Amino acid sequence: MESSDLPIQELQSFEYLVPNDQPIGNLYYTAVLARYASKSGKRLFVPVNFVNAFHKVPSISENRQHPIDVRQGYVEIDTIAIVLPVGAKVESVGDNFKLATPYGTYELEIQQATNKIICIRRLLVHATKIPKEESQAWREFYQQVAKKDSSKIVILLNQA
């Protein structure tokens, strides 16, 4: 397993399962993270997807001559539970989001419970050949994924 940039303070459980009949792997873990949010005054700004955020938006050449060949499709499903500090309240959370394109789909679902927030992220990238004329639209798909992955939840801390 590669090293992680996550500021893991405590790894509570870890399990990696590979089903016999499918070419997939499932990683399940529970961890306590240090420095997950940034603080400003009485507010915490919590990234929606710090664990597996997409940042590598492809660049596009203006003079592209050939189609883009995405040889391998993939699926990523991340579920992140954020436990709120005692007395804290959610001040701002984005709307659920769904994007479906010929290149893939992206969904971000945010659920609120009494003392926690659950963020469910699904990214499906299709294996496909993209005509050079569609390269900008393909790039825009990844730009939107990166933008949503970097969005923040604002939590108002109790100042008692």
C-alpha positions in Angstrom: 0.0 0.0 0.0 1.2 3.5 -0.8 1.8 6.0 1.9 -1.0 8.5 2.7 -1.0 12.2 3.1 -3.8 11.9 5.6 -2.9 13.3 9.0 -4.0 10.0 10.7 -3.8 10.3 14.5 -5.2 6.9 15.2 -6.1 4.0 12.8 -8.9 2.2 14.6 -9.7 -0.5 11.9 -8.4 -1.5 8.5 -9.6 -4.2 6.1 -8.9 -4.7 2.4 -11.1 -7.2 0.6 -10.8 -8.6 -2.9 -13.9 -10.5 -4.0 -13.0 -13.7 -5.9 -15.4 -13.2 -8.7 -14.7 -9.5 -9.5 -11.7 -7.4 -10.5 -12.1 -4.9 -7.7 -10.7 -4.2 -4.2 -12.6 -2.7 -1.3 -10.7 -0.8 1.4 -12.5 -0.2 4.7 -11.0 1.8 7.5 -11.9 3.9 10.5 -9.4 6.6 11.6 -9.2 9.6 13.7 -7.6 12.4 11.8 -5.7 15.4 13.2 -5.9 18.7 11.3 -8.8 17.7 9.1 -10.5 21.1 9.2 -9.2 24.7 9.3 -10.5 27.1 12.0 -11.4 30.8 11.7 -12.8 32.4 14.7 -15.8 30.3 15.9 -16.1 28.4 12.6 -14.5 25.2 11.3 -14.2 24.7 7.5 -14.3 21.0 6.8 -13.4 19.6 3.3 -16.1 17.4 1.9 -13.5 15.0 0.5 -10.1 15.3 2.0 -9.5 11.5 1.8 -9.7 11.0 -2.0 -10.1 14.4 -3.5 -9.6 14.8 -7.3 -7.0 17.5 -8.1 -5.4 16.4 -11.4 -7.5 18.2 -14.0 -6.0 17.3 -17.4 -4.6 20.1 -19.5 -5.7 20.4 -23.1 -3.6 21.5 -26.1 -5.3 24.0 -28.4 -3.8 22.2 -31.4 -4.8 18.7 -30.4 -4.5 16.3 -33.4 -5.7 13.0 -32.0 -8.6 11.7 -29.9 -8.2 11.1 -26.2 -8.1 7.4 -25.4 -9.3 6.6 -21.9 -8.3 2.9 -21.8 -9.4 2.0 -18.4 -12.6 3.0 -16.7 -13.0 2.9 -12.9 -15.3 3.5 -10.0 -14.6 5.2 -6.7 -17.1 5.3 -3.9 -16.1 7.1 -0.7 -18.1 7.4 2.4 -16.8 9.8 5.0 -18.4 10.3 8.4 -17.5 13.5 10.2 -18.3 13.6 13.9 -19.2 17.1 15.1 -17.6 18.5 18.2 -19.9 18.7 21.2 -22.3 21.6 20.9 -21.4 22.4 17.3 -23.9 23.1 14.6 -23.8 22.8 10.8 -23.9 26.4 9.5 -23.5 25.7 5.8 -23.4 22.6 3.7 -23.7 22.5 -0.1 -26.5 20.9 -2.0 -26.3 17.3 -3.2 -24.9 17.3 -6.7 -25.1 14.9 -9.7 -23.3 15.2 -13.0 -23.8 12.8 -15.9 -21.7 13.1 -19.0 -20.6 10.7 -21.8 -17.2 10.6 -20.0 -18.5 9.6 -16.6 -20.7 10.4 -13.7 -20.1 12.1 -10.4 -22.4 12.3 -7.4 -21.9 14.0 -4.0 -24.5 13.3 -1.4 -24.3 15.0 2.1 -26.5 13.6 4.9 -26.9 15.3 8.3 -27.5 13.4 11.5 -27.7 14.6 15.1 -23.9 14.7 15.8 -22.4 13.9 12.4 -22.3 14.5 8.7 -21.9 11.8 6.2 -20.5 12.6 2.8 -20.9 10.0 0.0 -19.0 10.5 -3.2 -19.3 8.4 -6.3 -17.1 8.8 -9.4 -17.5 6.7 -12.4 -15.1 7.2 -15.3 -15.9 5.5 -18.6 -13.3 3.8 -20.7 -13.9 5.6 -24.0 -12.4 7.3 -27.0 -13.1 11.0 -27.0 -12.9 12.9 -30.3 -10.4 15.8 -30.2 -13.3 18.2 -30.7 -14.8 17.1 -27.3 -11.5 17.5 -25.4 -12.6 20.8 -23.7 -15.9 19.2 -22.6 -14.0 16.2 -21.2 -11.7 18.6 -19.3 -14.7 20.5 -17.9 -16.1 17.3 -16.5 -12.9 16.9 -14.4 -12.9 20.6 -13.5 -16.4 20.1 -12.0 -15.3 17.0 -10.1 -12.3 18.8 -8.7 -14.4 21.8 -7.7 -17.0 19.7 -5.8 -14.4 17.5 -4.2 -12.7 20.7 -2.8 -16.0 22.2 -1.4 -16.3 22.9 2.3 -18.8 22.4 5.1 -19.0 25.2 7.6 -19.5 24.2 11.3 -20.3 26.7 13.9 -18.6 25.9 17.2 -20.2 26.4 20.6 -18.6 29.3 22.4 -19.6 28.4 25.9 
